């Protein structure tokens, strides 16, 4: 089974989900801001995060290519997993409107609440009502036509959805505490310019470290779901 992984930033990788996909039998095919026509036939496509916006298709032409690809993939009902920017691309491909969030930059380690339908979802069922995850986004999207809303936060309602066998997460369920610290260090200058305190954000890593076993368990169930779906 092939899992095509679309990466937009060199430092944003699969994190906790990578080993789980490998464990259940997926072979990872990595693409960096690129796609091949054969990828449409892959058993799974994973679209990772990135600092760009869905609205920046003129500045980043590869995003237009990805949107067309994902629109076709969803029409064929082939499974995808979207994380952060990946979730926004999937939402746009499914007909939702992606825009800059009116409630500002959502950044830090904090809770996400699973909705009632989320807690009844075959992958999420059994999880606590809240999970501690990494948030790092400014854009959001309108309700996705035909999708089930899986999670929300106080700042933004649209945090995760399921559309058929496709899952999308606005937050970073896959991120480890070690990677969080690396992201903070790499983006320190931009964070200061945005009025954020890198030192304070570094101190939040402990909360993410404590949540890693629970998040990894949920991602293990997600990987198993994809393996069953395509198997």
ZICORFEN-V900524 format. One record per residue. OMEGA is omega as a letter, one per 20 degrees, with the letter a starting at -180 (999 if undefined). NEAR is the number of other ideal C-beta (glycine too) atoms within 10 Angstrom. Layout:
# ZICORFEN-V900524
omega:near
OMEGA:NEAR
OMEGA:NEAR
This chain:
# ZICORFEN-V900524
omega:near
r:14
r:16
r:27
a:23
r:23
a:26
a:20
r:22
a:16
a:8
a:12
a:22
a:15
r:21
a:22
a:20
a:26
r:18
a:13
r:22
r:25
a:14
a:12
r:17
r:14
r:23
a:11
r:14
a:17
r:14
r:18
r:11
a:16
r:12
r:17
a:11
a:7
a:10
r:16
a:15
a:11
r:22
a:18
r:24
r:27
a:27
a:28
a:23
r:25
a:20
a:15
a:17
r:18
a:22
a:15
a:12
r:16
r:8
a:9
a:18
a:11
r:16
r:23
r:13
a:14
r:28
r:16
r:12
a:22
r:26
r:16
a:12
r:22
r:19
r:10
r:9
r:10
a:20
r:21
r:27
r:28
r:27
r:26
r:26
r:26
r:26
r:29
r:28
r:26
r:30
r:28
r:22
a:25
r:21
r:14
r:20
r:12
a:19
r:14
a:11
a:17
a:8
r:12
a:11
r:16
a:20
r:18
r:15
a:23
a:19
r:18
a:22
r:16
r:24
r:19
r:8
r:14
a:23
r:16
a:12
a:20
r:11
a:19
a:21
a:11
r:11
r:17
a:12
r:11
r:13
r:19
a:20
r:26
r:27
r:21
a:23
r:21
r:14
r:20
a:23
r:24
r:14
a:14
a:23
r:10
a:11
r:21
r:16
a:18
a:24
r:26
r:17
r:19
a:11
a:16
a:20
a:15
a:24
r:26
r:25
r:28
r:19
a:21
r:15
r:16
r:25
r:26
a:27
r:23
a:32
a:26
r:25
a:25
a:27
r:28
r:18
r:18
r:13
r:19
r:23
r:17
r:13
a:19
a:21
a:12
a:13
a:19
a:16
r:9
r:11
r:20
r:11
r:9
r:12
a:7
a:16
a:11
a:16
r:8
r:11
r:21
a:14
a:12
a:19
a:18
r:11
r:17
r:23
a:16
a:12
a:19
a:16
r:9
a:15
r:23
r:17
r:14
r:21
r:23
r:18
r:16
r:21
r:24
r:17
a:18
r:27
r:19
a:11
a:14
a:17
999:10
